[in-house]
Amino acid sequence: MAGEPIEGQILLLAAAKSSVTPTRLPDLVDVVQRHLAADRERYRREYERLYDDDDLEAFAVETGHWAGLGAELELGDRELSAVRRAHEEQLLRIGRRTDREDEFETALEIRDPVVIGTGADSG
């Protein structure tokens, strides 16, 4: 499904907050996911993994990481904002579900989130 591992409701929210067409954001997330999945081992080595399950891994990366990804993938400012926001909202949703929301919010004060799908259809 397009946009995985980011949930559909989060994609809609992120698209609305970033002024990106809701039908465009899943495609953008897919492009970013292919790139992230190709570097999954590097993320595992270099960054703190905040969460993992059968479907995804979430990492805390340095602030500004998304700017570099956006430049590399030639994303516009609104597109990049929407994708970054989707990753952030997905991590916070995981935090609410696992009773770790405060921990994740604190991490996001000084780091950026990256969520990488690990399911059979990811990457």
ZICOR-V109301 format. One record per backbone hydrogen bond with DSSP energy under -1.0 kcal/mol. CO is the residue of the C=O (numbers start at 0). NH is the residue of the N-H. E is the energy in kcal/mol with one decimal. If there is no record, write none. Layout:
co=CO nh=NH e=E
co=CO nh=NH e=E
This chain:
co=0 nh=3 e=-1.3
co=2 nh=5 e=-1.8
co=6 nh=10 e=-2.1
co=7 nh=11 e=-2.2
co=8 nh=12 e=-2.1
co=9 nh=13 e=-2.9
co=10 nh=14 e=-2.4
co=11 nh=15 e=-2.3
co=12 nh=16 e=-2.4
co=13 nh=17 e=-1.3
co=14 nh=19 e=-2.3
co=20 nh=23 e=-1.7
co=20 nh=24 e=-1.6
co=23 nh=27 e=-1.9
co=24 nh=28 e=-2.9
co=25 nh=29 e=-2.1
co=26 nh=30 e=-2.1
co=27 nh=31 e=-2.4
co=28 nh=32 e=-2.9
co=29 nh=33 e=-2.2
co=30 nh=34 e=-1.6
co=31 nh=35 e=-3.0
co=32 nh=36 e=-3.3
co=33 nh=37 e=-1.5
co=36 nh=39 e=-1.3
co=38 nh=42 e=-2.2
co=39 nh=43 e=-2.3
co=40 nh=44 e=-1.9
co=41 nh=45 e=-2.8
co=42 nh=46 e=-2.1
co=47 nh=59 e=-2.5
co=50 nh=57 e=-3.0
co=54 nh=117 e=-3.0
co=54 nh=118 e=-1.2
co=55 nh=52 e=-2.2
co=56 nh=115 e=-3.2
co=57 nh=49 e=-2.5
co=57 nh=50 e=-1.5
co=58 nh=113 e=-1.9
co=60 nh=111 e=-2.7
co=61 nh=64 e=-1.9
co=63 nh=67 e=-1.4
co=64 nh=68 e=-2.0
co=65 nh=69 e=-3.1
co=66 nh=70 e=-2.2
co=67 nh=71 e=-2.4
co=68 nh=72 e=-2.5
co=69 nh=74 e=-2.8
co=75 nh=79 e=-2.9
co=76 nh=80 e=-2.5
co=77 nh=81 e=-2.3
co=78 nh=82 e=-2.3
co=79 nh=83 e=-2.8
co=80 nh=84 e=-2.5
co=81 nh=85 e=-2.1
co=82 nh=86 e=-2.0
co=83 nh=87 e=-2.3
co=84 nh=88 e=-3.0
co=85 nh=89 e=-2.1
co=86 nh=90 e=-2.2
co=87 nh=91 e=-2.3
co=88 nh=92 e=-2.2
co=89 nh=93 e=-2.2
co=90 nh=94 e=-2.3
co=91 nh=95 e=-2.2
co=92 nh=96 e=-2.1
co=93 nh=97 e=-1.9
co=94 nh=99 e=-3.0
co=94 nh=100 e=-1.1
co=99 nh=103 e=-2.5
co=100 nh=104 e=-2.9
co=101 nh=105 e=-2.3
co=102 nh=106 e=-2.1
co=103 nh=107 e=-2.3
co=105 nh=108 e=-1.1
co=106 nh=109 e=-1.2
co=106 nh=110 e=-1.5
co=111 nh=60 e=-3.4
co=113 nh=58 e=-3.0
co=115 nh=56 e=-2.4
co=118 nh=121 e=-1.6
